[in-house]
């Protein structure tokens, strides 16, 4: 019963708020370091690239559970890369 344009507007405002909260978290201490830039940049690039349709070719030879987890969206692979980079890259010295 809700028109599609109303749902679209509500969705847009919610995602804009989520994006701005994420940006505030990344730059919270006022310093955007090379480590933060690497983690965020690579994760976003992978998520966008994966979501652009290249995933159909990437997942052809992977096990079924990998295809199920990664699905059609780049969100899950981007999250995995962000977590992995956050654990592997050395922390900045204070």
C-alpha positions as CSV (number, residue, x, y, z in Angstrom):
1,X,0.0,0.0,0.0
2,X,3.0,2.3,0.2
3,X,4.0,3.9,-3.1
4,X,7.4,2.9,-4.6
5,X,8.6,6.5,-4.6
6,X,8.0,6.8,-0.9
7,X,9.9,3.6,-0.2
8,X,12.7,4.8,-2.5
9,X,13.0,8.1,-0.7
10,X,13.0,6.4,2.7
11,X,15.6,4.0,1.6
12,X,17.8,6.7,0.2
13,X,17.7,8.7,3.4
14,X,18.5,5.6,5.6
15,X,21.5,4.6,3.4
16,X,22.7,8.2,3.4
17,X,22.6,8.3,7.2
18,X,24.4,4.9,7.4
19,X,27.1,6.1,5.0
20,X,27.7,9.3,6.9
21,X,27.9,7.4,10.2
22,X,30.5,5.1,8.6
23,X,32.5,8.1,7.4
24,X,32.4,9.7,10.9
25,X,33.6,6.4,12.4
26,X,36.6,6.2,9.9
27,X,37.6,9.8,10.5
28,X,36.6,9.9,14.2
29,X,40.0,10.7,15.6
30,X,40.6,13.4,13.1
31,X,43.4,11.6,11.3
32,X,42.8,9.5,8.2
33,X,46.0,7.3,8.2
34,X,47.4,5.3,5.4
35,X,46.3,2.1,7.2
36,X,42.7,3.3,7.4
37,X,42.8,4.4,3.8
38,X,44.1,1.0,2.7
39,X,41.5,-1.0,4.6
40,X,38.6,1.2,3.5
41,X,39.8,1.7,-0.1
42,X,40.5,-1.9,-0.9
43,X,37.3,-3.1,0.7
44,X,35.1,-0.5,-1.1
45,X,36.9,-1.2,-4.4
46,X,36.4,-4.9,-4.1
47,X,32.8,-4.5,-3.1
48,X,32.0,-2.2,-6.0
49,X,34.0,-4.3,-8.5
50,X,32.4,-7.5,-7.4
51,X,28.9,-6.0,-7.5
52,X,29.4,-4.8,-11.1
53,X,28.9,-8.3,-12.4
54,X,32.4,-9.8,-12.4
55,X,31.3,-12.2,-9.7
56,X,29.7,-14.6,-12.2
57,X,33.1,-15.4,-13.7
58,X,35.0,-15.3,-10.4
59,X,32.9,-17.9,-8.6
60,X,32.5,-20.5,-11.4
61,X,35.1,-22.9,-10.1
62,X,34.5,-22.3,-6.4
63,X,32.7,-24.7,-4.0
64,X,28.9,-24.3,-3.7
65,X,29.1,-22.9,-0.1
66,X,31.4,-20.1,-1.3
67,X,28.9,-19.2,-4.0
68,X,26.1,-19.3,-1.5
69,X,27.9,-17.0,1.0
70,X,29.1,-14.5,-1.5
71,X,25.9,-14.5,-3.5
72,X,25.2,-11.7,-6.0
73,X,26.3,-8.8,-3.8
74,X,29.8,-7.4,-3.1
75,X,29.0,-6.7,0.5
76,X,30.1,-10.0,2.0
77,X,33.4,-10.2,0.2
78,X,34.1,-6.6,1.0
79,X,33.4,-7.2,4.7
80,X,35.7,-10.2,4.7
81,X,38.5,-8.2,3.1
82,X,38.0,-5.3,5.6
83,X,38.2,-7.7,8.5
84,X,41.2,-9.5,7.1
85,X,43.1,-6.3,6.4
86,X,42.2,-4.9,9.8
87,X,43.7,-8.0,11.4
88,X,46.8,-8.3,9.2
89,X,48.0,-4.7,8.7
90,X,50.2,-3.4,11.5
91,X,48.5,-0.9,13.8
92,X,49.5,2.8,13.7
93,X,51.7,3.9,16.6
94,X,50.2,6.5,18.8
